[in-house]
Amino acid sequence: MLKAQEIETGLAQHYGSENLYKNRILKFNYTEGVKYMWESCEAYWLLIAISSHNRHEPFQVWQLEVEDHKAVLTMKEDTNEPLKVIQEIPYTDFPLNEIKLYLIDGILLLTSEY
């Protein structure tokens, strides 16, 4: 697994995506930046967790916040809206303190790719 600073540097290089990726397990497609994130953070579980909630809102803001190897995954429809999903994760080795993703019309992307 890469160090947090290396991952953040790599994430900053993703500001658009020419390719979308599919997986039969997931209920959405995802961008090159999301693919980089889950590979470098070894966090495919995060995509599965998001998919497992099976939400239908056209615009979703997903955020994972990590502290002391525990995390909380949340979803809301927009920045100033109330939370629609709260999932506590009792243990994770996710290397970043937080990550925010958008799920827009069935495509999961980094906020920098929006």
N, C-alpha and C positions, 0 to 999 in steps of 0.2 A: 504494500500500500504506500502511496506517495505521502509526503508530509503535507500538512494543511497549507503552507505557503505555496508549495508547488502546485497543489490542486487549484487554489484561488487564482494563481497566475494563468493556469490552463483554462479555467472557466472564463476568465476575462477575455480570452481570445475568441470566444464564441459569441458572435453578435448577429448571426443569421445562419440559416441552415439550408443547404441545397438538397439534402436527403432526409427522408422520413423513414423511420424503422418501424417494423411491425413485429408482433409476437402474439402467438395464439392465446397465451395466458392472459395478456393484458387487454383491457377494454378500450385502449387508445393507442395511437401512434406516438412516436417521440422523435425528437430532433437529435442532431449530431452532438449538441451541447449536453443534452440529458444523457446520451450514450457515454460521453466522456465522463460525466459526473458519476454515473453508477459504476463504470469500470474503474476509475481512479479511486473512488471511495469504497469499492467493493460493497456496493449498496443496492443490488438488484431488489433486495427485500423492500426498499422504499417504494419502488415502482409497483410492486405487488400490493403493498399496503394501500397506496393511493387507489389502485384499481379495485381493491376489495370493497371499498366503500360504495362503489357503483352509483355515483351521483350523476345527475342529469342537467345541472345548471350549465349553460353555454360558456360562462366565464367563471373559472374557479382559481382562487389563490391558495396554494398549498404551502405550508411552512413547517419545517422541522427545526426545532430548537433543542440543543443538546447541552446538558450540564452534568458533570460528574458521572458520565457513562449512562445517564438516563435521558430520555427524550420525550418530547410531546410533538405529535403531528396534528396540525390543525388545518381546517379549510373554511374559507368564507367566500362569498360571491364577489366581493370587491374589497378594497382596502379599508373602507370605513364601515363595513357591514358587520353584523354579529357573526360569531363562529357557528358553522353548521356541523362541523366534525371536530371532535377532540379525541385523540387516541394517545394514551400513555404507553410508552415503550420502556419497560423496566430495565433493559440493558442494551447498550449499543456501543460499538467501537467506531462509529461514524466520526471521521477525523475533523470535521468542521463544526464550529459552534452553532451555525445555522445555515439553512439553504431555503430559498424561496423559489417556487416553481409556479408556472401558470398552466392550467389545462383549459385550452380554448377550442371549442368545437371539435373535441376528440383528439387534440394534439397537445402533448405535454412538452413544455419548453422552458428554458431558462428565462429569467426576467430580461436578461440582456439580448435575448433572441426575439423579443416581442416587437 
